[in-house]
Amino acid sequence: MSRPVLFRALLLALSLSVPAFGQAADGVDDMFDDPNAGIVEQPEEGIDVDALTAEKKPRFSGSATVGGGFVLGMTRWANPFTDAGVIALTPFYLVEGGLKLDVRPASFLRIYGSFEVNSPYVDPAHPNDTVIGFSPALVDELFLDYTLAELLFFRLGKQEITWGQGRLFDPGNFLLQAIDGISIKGFLPLGPNGLTLVGLGEGVLGDPPAYGELSELIAAAGLFETSFSRLTFGLSAYYRIAPGLRTGAYLKTPIAGVDVALEGVLEWGPDPTVMDSAAVLASLFWEGGRHKWQLILEYLFDTSVPDNLGHSMGLGVLARNWLPGGWRPGLRWVHSFADVSGQLLLGLEGPIAPYLRLAVAFPFRYGRSPGNYSRYLASDLPGVEYLERIEDGRIPGDPAAALLVMLTLSINF
């Protein structure tokens, strides 16, 4: 193979490899996001909405990141030192730029946009004949907020919507694909919480669908949430021609400083008279201590796994103030008992100079791939910022175990 062809194949592998260990949150402070972040909430009482939102001048913010590193690992567990091609070294680089715009021309109106460009980039529609370079301007989010009579709250446009109580497993996150479409979300305050209704076209951004298929992309969803003292109760539903009807319910409450949640989901499929499967999630989350620990422990039971063997567990740990100098260790582990499969990631990330950070991560995968745990595995798994770089520097062949080292220079403005 000639050098240009080999170099091109390497860059294609860096940009197009299929996720094996999941993506990560946007940063350390987002490791354990609020599961209800996608709900439009009523402003708190006593806040002067006009004073906070009636800003005539647009607000701009942005970021720029350059970096690089390598991934060294095994493409499979068997005979790593004797079989050719089992151990591989893959270097990678990244160049990213982002810009955010926030305009509030009136107290009842807001326009928000988030945009980015990055490299390396290969057109996913033409992966084999595209020159690797910078991506076009990508729209992460672009929406308009509108408040009617300070009672009804609407958000229209391309937006991320997150439902459900899980951070490692997310069976109740019915609107995972909302970010790839156009949606309208409305919130009506009812008692201590309220009712959220969503209408969206899933997957309408991209290659235009045939006219007859357009109706198949339309989905509707609703979420009602209320509270009784310290106990919060929620009901949710989602419908699209395919995959059909999905319903859910959850309870959550703090107990001795630990956030406890129990969630159940029913998958009805296209025929709502017959239930296809069910899932139950139990979640514990704790944050505190002198070292600012954050702990997640989750259990998932999925009836779609035969013989009632669909038991999975997940664990997430992050210490924000344990090591000196701002270094933060993290761990994430998910495991399926049915097929003894799972993934484990250990990592350490911290500053070595102003704006310059070093990350070292050890991702491991074992058992069958994909494992039974992967059906409801969260798409944005909790972790520190370096986890998302695993995909950029992944070894071709979906590594079983690897060492990732990455150095980044990042500036926010």
C-alpha positions as CSV (number, residue, x, y, z in Angstrom):
1,M,0.0,0.0,0.0
2,S,1.4,3.4,-0.9
3,R,2.1,6.1,1.7
4,P,-0.8,8.4,0.6
5,V,-3.3,5.6,0.6
6,L,-2.1,4.4,4.0
7,F,-2.3,7.9,5.5
8,R,-5.8,8.3,4.1
9,A,-6.9,5.0,5.5
10,L,-5.5,6.0,8.9
11,L,-7.4,9.3,8.9
12,L,-10.6,7.7,7.8
13,A,-10.3,5.3,10.7
14,L,-9.8,8.2,13.1
15,S,-12.9,10.0,11.9
16,L,-15.4,7.1,11.1
17,S,-14.8,4.4,13.7
18,V,-17.9,3.1,15.4
19,P,-18.2,4.0,19.1
20,A,-17.1,1.2,21.4
21,F,-17.0,2.9,24.7
22,G,-19.6,5.6,24.2
23,Q,-19.3,9.3,24.0
24,A,-18.8,11.6,27.0
25,A,-20.3,14.8,28.5
26,D,-18.9,18.2,27.4
27,G,-16.7,18.6,30.5
28,V,-15.8,17.7,34.0
29,D,-18.6,19.8,35.5
30,D,-21.1,18.0,33.3
31,M,-20.2,14.5,34.5
32,F,-23.6,14.0,36.2
33,D,-26.1,16.2,34.3
34,D,-29.6,16.8,35.6
35,P,-31.8,14.1,33.9
36,N,-34.5,16.7,33.6
37,A,-32.3,19.2,31.7
38,G,-34.6,19.0,28.7
39,I,-37.7,20.3,30.5
40,V,-38.7,23.9,30.0
41,E,-39.3,25.1,33.6
42,Q,-41.3,28.1,34.9
43,P,-39.2,31.0,36.2
44,E,-38.8,31.1,40.0
45,E,-41.2,33.3,41.9
46,G,-39.7,36.7,42.9
47,I,-37.4,37.0,39.9
48,D,-37.7,40.1,37.8
49,V,-37.9,38.4,34.4
50,D,-37.8,41.7,32.5
51,A,-34.6,42.8,34.3
52,L,-32.9,39.4,33.6
53,T,-33.9,38.8,30.0
54,A,-34.6,42.1,28.2
55,E,-31.0,42.6,26.9
56,K,-30.8,44.5,23.6
57,K,-27.2,43.5,22.8
58,P,-26.4,40.0,21.5
59,R,-24.0,38.0,23.7
60,F,-21.3,36.0,22.0
61,S,-19.0,33.3,23.5
62,G,-16.8,30.7,22.0
63,S,-13.9,28.2,22.3
64,A,-10.9,27.0,20.4
65,T,-9.1,23.7,20.9
66,V,-6.1,22.0,19.3
67,G,-4.6,18.8,20.4
68,G,-3.3,15.4,19.6
69,G,-2.2,12.1,21.0
70,F,-2.2,8.4,20.4
71,V,-4.1,5.2,21.3
72,L,-2.2,2.0,21.9
73,G,-4.1,-1.2,22.4
74,M,-5.3,-4.6,21.4
75,T,-8.0,-5.2,18.8
76,R,-8.9,-8.5,20.5
77,W,-7.9,-10.4,23.7
78,A,-6.6,-13.6,22.2
79,N,-2.9,-14.1,21.6
80,P,-2.0,-10.3,21.5
81,F,1.8,-10.9,21.3
82,T,1.8,-13.7,18.6
83,D,-1.1,-12.8,16.1
84,A,-0.2,-10.2,13.6
85,G,-2.2,-7.0,13.8
86,V,-3.6,-7.6,17.3
87,I,-1.6,-4.7,18.9
88,A,-1.9,-1.4,17.1
89,L,-0.8,2.2,17.5
90,T,-3.0,5.0,16.2
91,P,-2.1,8.6,16.4
92,F,-4.7,11.3,16.1
93,Y,-5.2,15.1,16.1
94,L,-8.0,17.5,16.6
95,V,-8.8,21.1,15.7
96,E,-12.1,22.5,16.9
97,G,-13.8,25.9,17.1
98,G,-17.2,26.8,18.6
99,L,-19.3,29.9,18.7
100,K,-22.5,30.6,20.7
101,L,-25.0,33.4,20.2
102,D,-27.6,34.4,22.8
103,V,-30.0,37.2,21.8
104,R,-32.8,38.4,24.1
105,P,-34.7,41.3,22.4
106,A,-37.6,41.2,24.9
107,S,-38.4,39.6,28.2
108,F,-40.6,37.0,26.5
109,L,-38.3,36.2,23.5
110,R,-34.9,34.6,23.2
111,I,-32.9,33.3,20.3
112,Y,-30.0,30.9,20.9
113,G,-27.5,29.3,18.5
114,S,-24.5,27.0,19.0
115,F,-22.2,26.3,16.0
116,E,-18.9,24.5,15.5
117,V,-16.3,23.5,12.9
118,N,-13.8,20.7,13.4
119,S,-11.1,18.6,11.8
120,P,-10.5,15.8,10.8
121,Y,-13.7,15.6,8.9
122,V,-15.0,13.2,6.3
123,D,-18.4,13.6,4.7
124,P,-20.4,10.7,6.1
125,A,-22.4,10.4,2.9
126,H,-19.2,9.9,0.8
127,P,-16.6,8.3,3.2
128,N,-14.5,6.8,0.4
129,D,-14.0,9.8,-1.9
130,T,-14.0,12.9,0.4
131,V,-10.9,14.9,1.0
132,I,-10.2,15.0,4.7
133,G,-10.2,18.6,6.0
134,F,-12.4,20.9,8.1
135,S,-16.1,20.3,8.5
136,P,-18.7,22.8,7.2
137,A,-20.2,24.9,9.9
138,L,-22.2,22.5,12.0
139,V,-25.3,23.6,13.9
140,D,-25.4,22.0,17.4
141,E,-28.5,23.9,18.5
142,L,-30.6,26.7,17.1
143,F,-33.9,27.5,18.7
144,L,-36.3,30.3,19.8
145,D,-37.8,30.6,23.3
146,Y,-41.2,32.3,23.5
147,T,-43.2,33.0,26.7
148,L,-46.9,33.7,26.3
149,A,-48.5,35.7,29.1
150,E,-45.8,34.5,31.5
151,L,-47.7,31.2,31.7
152,L,-47.0,29.2,28.6
153,F,-43.3,28.5,27.7
154,F,-42.3,27.4,24.2
155,R,-39.0,26.4,22.5
156,L,-38.9,25.9,18.8
157,G,-36.1,24.7,16.6
158,K,-33.1,22.3,16.7
159,Q,-32.7,21.4,20.4
160,E,-31.4,18.7,22.7
161,I,-34.1,17.2,25.0
162,T,-33.2,14.8,27.8
163,W,-35.8,12.8,29.8
164,G,-35.5,9.9,32.1
165,Q,-33.7,9.3,35.4
166,G,-30.7,7.3,34.3
167,R,-27.2,8.6,33.9
168,L,-25.6,5.3,32.8
169,F,-28.7,3.6,31.4
170,D,-31.5,5.7,30.0
171,P,-34.6,3.6,29.2
172,G,-36.8,6.7,29.8
173,N,-35.0,9.0,27.5
174,F,-37.6,8.8,24.7
175,L,-36.4,11.9,22.9
176,L,-32.8,11.0,22.3
177,Q,-33.1,11.7,18.6
178,A,-34.6,15.1,19.0
179,I,-31.2,16.8,18.4
180,D,-31.3,15.4,14.8
181,G,-34.6,17.0,13.9
182,I,-36.8,20.0,14.4
183,S,-39.1,20.1,17.4
184,I,-41.5,22.4,19.3
185,K,-41.6,22.0,23.1
186,G,-44.2,23.6,25.3
187,F,-44.4,23.8,29.1
188,L,-47.5,24.5,31.2
189,P,-47.0,25.0,34.9
190,L,-49.4,22.8,37.0
191,G,-48.9,22.9,40.7
192,P,-45.3,22.5,41.9
193,N,-44.2,21.2,38.5
194,G,-46.1,20.9,35.2
195,L,-46.8,19.4,31.8
196,T,-44.4,19.3,28.9
197,L,-45.6,18.5,25.4
198,V,-43.3,17.9,22.4
199,G,-43.9,17.5,18.7
200,L,-40.9,16.8,16.5
201,G,-39.7,15.5,13.2
202,E,-37.0,13.0,14.0
203,G,-34.2,12.7,11.5
204,V,-35.5,15.4,9.1
205,L,-32.1,17.1,9.1
206,G,-30.0,15.4,6.5
207,D,-30.9,13.6,3.3
208,P,-34.5,14.7,2.5
209,P,-36.9,11.8,3.0
210,A,-39.4,10.7,0.3
211,Y,-42.7,12.5,0.6
212,G,-44.5,9.2,1.6
213,E,-41.9,8.7,4.4
214,L,-42.3,12.1,5.9
215,S,-45.2,11.2,8.1
216,E,-43.2,8.3,9.5
217,L,-40.7,10.8,11.0
218,I,-43.3,12.7,13.0
219,A,-43.3,11.9,16.7
220,A,-45.2,13.2,19.7
221,A,-44.3,13.0,23.4
222,G,-45.6,14.2,26.8
223,L,-44.3,14.4,30.3
224,F,-46.3,15.2,33.4
225,E,-44.4,15.8,36.7
226,T,-45.6,16.7,40.1
227,S,-44.3,16.7,43.7
228,F,-45.6,15.7,47.1
229,S,-43.3,17.1,49.7
230,R,-39.9,15.6,48.9
231,L,-41.3,12.9,46.6
232,T,-41.4,13.6,42.8
233,F,-43.6,11.6,40.5
234,G,-43.6,11.6,36.7
235,L,-45.5,10.0,33.8
236,S,-44.3,10.1,30.2
237,A,-45.3,8.8,26.8
238,Y,-43.9,8.8,23.3
239,Y,-45.4,7.7,19.9
240,R,-44.1,7.3,16.4
241,I,-45.3,4.9,13.7
242,A,-42.0,3.0,14.2
243,P,-40.9,2.1,16.9
244,G,-44.4,2.7,18.1
245,L,-45.7,3.5,21.6
246,R,-43.5,3.9,24.7
247,T,-44.7,4.8,28.2
248,G,-42.9,5.4,31.4
249,A,-43.3,6.4,35.1
250,Y,-40.8,7.3,37.8
251,L,-40.4,8.2,41.5
252,K,-37.5,10.1,42.9
253,T,-36.6,11.5,46.3
254,P,-33.6,12.3,48.4
255,I,-32.8,9.9,51.3
256,A,-30.0,10.7,53.8
257,G,-28.3,12.9,51.2
258,V,-28.6,10.3,48.4
259,D,-30.8,10.9,45.4
260,V,-32.9,7.8,44.8
261,A,-34.9,7.1,41.7
262,L,-37.0,4.2,40.4
263,E,-38.2,4.2,36.8
264,G,-40.2,1.8,34.7
265,V,-40.6,1.8,30.9
266,L,-43.0,-0.2,28.7
267,E,-42.2,-0.8,25.0
268,W,-45.5,-1.4,23.2
269,G,-44.3,-1.3,19.6
270,P,-46.5,-0.5,16.6
271,D,-49.4,-2.5,18.1
272,P,-50.3,-0.7,21.4
273,T,-52.5,-3.6,22.4
274,V,-49.6,-6.0,23.0
275,M,-46.5,-5.1,25.1
276,D,-43.2,-6.0,23.5
277,S,-40.9,-5.6,26.5
278,A,-40.4,-3.7,29.8
279,A,-37.4,-2.2,31.6
280,V,-36.9,-1.2,35.2
281,L,-34.2,1.2,36.4
282,A,-33.0,1.8,40.0
283,S,-30.6,4.7,40.4
284,L,-28.6,6.1,43.4
285,F,-26.6,9.3,43.1
286,W,-24.5,11.0,45.9
287,E,-22.3,14.1,45.8
288,G,-20.3,15.5,48.7
289,G,-17.4,15.0,51.0
290,R,-14.2,17.0,51.4
291,H,-12.9,15.7,48.1
292,K,-16.1,16.5,46.2
293,W,-16.9,12.9,45.3
294,Q,-19.6,12.1,42.9
295,L,-21.0,8.5,42.8
296,I,-23.5,6.8,40.6
297,L,-24.8,3.3,41.1
298,E,-27.5,1.9,38.7
299,Y,-29.3,-1.4,38.2
300,L,-31.3,-2.2,35.0
301,F,-33.6,-5.1,34.3
302,D,-34.6,-5.6,30.6
303,T,-37.3,-8.2,29.8
304,S,-36.2,-8.2,26.1
305,V,-33.3,-10.5,27.1
306,P,-34.5,-14.1,27.0
307,D,-35.1,-16.3,30.1
308,N,-35.4,-13.2,32.4
309,L,-31.6,-12.8,32.3
310,G,-31.6,-9.1,31.4
311,H,-29.8,-7.8,34.5
312,S,-27.1,-5.1,34.2
313,M,-25.2,-2.9,36.6
314,G,-23.4,0.4,36.2
315,L,-21.0,2.4,38.4
316,G,-19.6,5.9,38.0
317,V,-17.0,7.6,40.3
318,L,-15.4,11.0,40.0
319,A,-13.2,12.8,42.6
320,R,-12.9,16.5,41.8
321,N,-10.7,17.6,44.8
322,W,-8.8,14.5,45.8
323,L,-5.5,14.9,44.1
324,P,-3.4,18.1,44.2
325,G,-2.9,20.4,41.3
326,G,-6.4,20.0,39.9
327,W,-5.9,16.4,38.7
328,R,-9.2,14.5,38.6
329,P,-9.4,10.7,38.5
330,G,-12.6,9.0,37.1
331,L,-14.1,5.6,36.7
332,R,-17.0,4.3,34.6
333,W,-18.1,0.6,34.5
334,V,-21.2,-1.1,33.0
335,H,-21.7,-4.9,33.1
336,S,-24.3,-7.3,31.8
337,F,-24.8,-10.5,33.8
338,A,-26.7,-12.3,31.0
339,D,-23.7,-12.6,28.6
340,V,-20.9,-11.5,31.0
341,S,-20.1,-8.5,28.8
342,G,-19.2,-4.9,29.7
343,Q,-16.9,-2.0,29.5
344,L,-14.6,-0.3,32.0
345,L,-12.8,3.0,31.7
346,L,-10.3,4.5,34.1
347,G,-8.9,7.9,33.5
348,L,-6.9,10.8,34.9
349,E,-7.0,14.4,33.6
350,G,-5.4,17.7,34.8
351,P,-3.5,20.8,33.9
352,I,0.2,20.9,33.2
353,A,0.4,24.6,32.2
354,P,-2.0,27.5,31.6
355,Y,-4.7,26.3,29.1
356,L,-2.7,23.1,28.5
357,R,-4.1,19.8,29.8
358,L,-3.0,16.2,29.7
359,A,-5.4,13.2,29.8
360,V,-4.6,9.5,30.2
361,A,-7.3,6.9,29.9
362,F,-7.5,3.1,30.0
363,P,-10.6,1.8,28.3
364,F,-11.4,-2.0,28.4
365,R,-14.2,-4.0,26.7
366,Y,-14.9,-7.6,27.4
367,G,-17.4,-10.2,26.4
368,R,-19.8,-10.2,23.4
369,S,-20.0,-7.0,21.4
370,P,-22.5,-5.4,21.5
371,G,-23.4,-6.7,24.9
372,N,-26.9,-6.9,26.3
373,Y,-26.2,-3.8,28.4
374,S,-25.9,-1.7,25.2
375,R,-29.7,-1.4,24.4
376,Y,-30.3,1.3,26.9
377,L,-26.7,2.5,27.4
378,A,-26.7,6.3,27.6
379,S,-25.4,8.0,24.5
380,D,-23.7,10.7,26.4
381,L,-22.1,8.6,29.2
382,P,-20.9,10.5,32.3
383,G,-17.2,11.0,32.4
384,V,-14.5,13.7,32.1
385,E,-13.7,15.6,28.9
386,Y,-11.0,13.2,27.6
387,L,-13.5,10.3,27.2
388,E,-15.0,11.9,24.0
389,R,-11.5,11.7,22.5
390,I,-11.4,7.9,22.6
391,E,-13.6,7.9,19.5
392,D,-11.3,10.4,17.7
393,G,-8.3,8.1,18.4
394,R,-9.8,4.7,18.3
395,I,-7.9,1.8,17.0
396,P,-9.4,0.2,13.8
397,G,-11.0,-3.1,14.8
398,D,-12.8,-1.9,18.0
399,P,-10.1,-2.4,20.7
400,A,-10.6,-4.7,23.6
401,A,-8.1,-2.8,25.7
402,A,-6.2,0.4,25.1
403,L,-4.1,3.2,26.5
404,L,-5.0,6.7,25.4
405,V,-2.8,9.7,25.9
406,M,-4.0,13.2,24.8
407,L,-2.6,16.7,25.1
408,T,-4.9,19.7,24.4
409,L,-4.6,23.4,24.3
410,S,-8.0,25.0,24.8
411,I,-9.2,28.6,25.2
412,N,-12.7,29.9,26.0
413,F,-13.7,33.4,25.3
